[in-house]
């Protein structure tokens, strides 16, 4: 979507990144993510995969200022592009009751089977239920610290981080944080969509 790309290119010019370099970063992030060209896809791109690409050349970049304004405009484009809800249309959200131990187990198993997944965790009050072979004991604490760090900057639906040879996805869900760790070559768009569709029973985010 040309308008979305130009918004990002213009925002990045404020950080001294030339338009040609910005477009290269965007193309690289889109190719790696597998995201489409819908306005909502551009929001996901800007909040996750593209942010990681920018931080690869500007480590201190946190996505504030002009970039945050561009993302806000992308969200508005996405909101306007959404079709009006139909009373008879099925809900896209997958509601899960995380108070139910059996349903928590089902969710962990489903996410662990995603292509490229290395492990998953449900974290609450410093404790975690995990499907993560070989994970260090301190991993839940680190994942929860990452969630706190991101949430202090902004309220988010799905967060994306790059750590060494892995990708980390975080999804706040009621009193829990869902964490999925994948290989670097995993399909970003699929994992983003899978987590974004989750909704806690009772409508809690």
Protein Blocks (a to p, Z undefined) as FASTA:
>chain_A
ZZlmmmmmmmmmmnopafklmmmmmmmmmmmnopafbfklmmmmmmmmmmmmmmmmmmmb
goiajlmmmmmmmmmmmmmmpccddfklccfbdcddfkbmklmmmmmmmmmmpghiabdc
ddeehiacdddehiafklmmmmmmmmmmmmmmpccfbdcddehjbccddddehjbccddd
ddfkbcfklmmmmmmmpccehhiZZ
